[in-house]
Amino acid sequence: MGNFLGIDASTQSMTGLVINTDTATIVAEVSVNFDEHYAERYGVSNGVIDLGDGQMHSAPLMWAEALEQLCRQLSDSGVHLGDMDAVCGSGQQHGTVYLNDQAATALSGLSARADLAGQIEGIFSRATAPIWMDRSTGEQCRQIEAGVGGREALLQLTGNTAFERFSGPQIRRFWQTEPDAWGRTRNISLVSSFVSSLLAGRLVGVDAGDGSGTNLMDIRNRQWSPAALEATAPDLGRRLLPVADATAVVGAVHPFWVERHGFSPDCQLLPFSGDNPSSLIGLGLVQPGQVALSLGTSDTLFACMDQARVSTTGEGALFASPDGTHYMALICFLNGSLAREAVRDRYGLDWADFAGALARSPAGNGGGLMLPWFAPEIVPHVSAAKVIRHELDEGVVEANVRAVIEAQALSSRIHSEWMGVAINSLNVTGGASTNRQILQIFADVHGCPVQPFETTNAAALGAALRAAHGHARARGAAQEWSAVVAPFTSPPAATRVEPNPAHRRTYDALLASYRALESQHAG
Ligand code: XUL
């Protein structure tokens, strides 16, 4: 029990979130915005350097500066960094940092008399780091898939087909296009393991959560896959540290952080993970069947799974959970609020009218269906925007409002079937989660209780909770994950929406018609 710091190194900012596990409270949350502090020095816009031709990079040295700035801002906000028992973190997934043979020495020899960035300027074999927004690696994706025996083989081996934004394709492109700099590359980190290495003062490995976003890790044994390494770049194995155990302390923070920023010399460090795997913990999803749905511009579904099942139709990404045993699915439906708002605006409604229309219309909509692809859809794959109405009169407001929400709920049920998990609880976050009528439809379609769930920064909270879990384990007082996350991630029971069994039967029947309509028009 004590105080734990979670750091999220995301695309546009670096956030620190402090929890106290004795009082079950978030005691501080502070953010350093990259554009605000570093736009000029590093040439970033929204945290990103656009190098053209789809090459989207960022600056690792900037992240080092931001880490010190974050410590100063936390202290200024009243946090006593000396009280932190452990620190852990997360990073935007997939980005790769290329280090030369000076890195290990520079990190271990850090002096508290000078700033961090000035002391590590010389450790990079490539000044910038490609990140998840990079779209320049299509060719490399195909080559890597071919190299391991095809798309399906890579999917079964690593949990994912090759994605342009994943680390392996980024690495292959670097080897192909900059062979000299590749020759000077001694180690490759991800964003997560780079920031944890700065705190440790030595190179820290990638955890399995972030490792599964590389196309390089065997998803089942959570180790680098020799076949995937070979298909990506020569001698890659010796440039990567072994995959780190996400639940085990790697040691104390380097004296640099003690002397310069007031951390305790006993403050323990856990390997960082990717932001999405970290959010899985921050959303409290530590048992199979627990699912969260974030209703944003796009709707994103996070699920905790017991086994490494893959989506053969490419409908979701599969990552290892940093809880050490489970897996996570990430499914992104592009037409989220985008579609809800399009219907709202089409009929000149506000959100209260929208809720009223749901309340006045019957479950199942009398068989009226809509395929609400107001923009090209990711899941299911739909390449051009189209809105299809089936037994649905465009002139009837209530029926169209109900049709868009029922479509989203039915689609989330159909396209999460590949997970092979019985969804037994659904936490819904984001703007639309305050609308009880929407929650009722999701509860009835999935046949499970649905709860609105307010989150702050789920990735940073997940990191702080991982710090608490790892610290207890290292003391020999290991706690169940559910006990660690519950005080921070349980919505009040009174807000829960229970499924209505009669509606559930209506939706079971409607599911077949929706599935048929969808397969007729998707693609
Ligand atoms: C996930 C992904 C993004 C980044 C951004 O696969 O690419 O969510 O992790 O933070």
Boltz pocket constraint, residues with backbone or C-beta under 6 A from the ligand:
constraints:
  - pocket:
      binder: B
      contacts: [[A, 10], [A, 11], [A, 91], [A, 92], [A, 93], [A, 94], [A, 132], [A, 165], [A, 213], [A, 274], [A, 275], [A, 276], [A, 317]]
      max_distance: 6.0
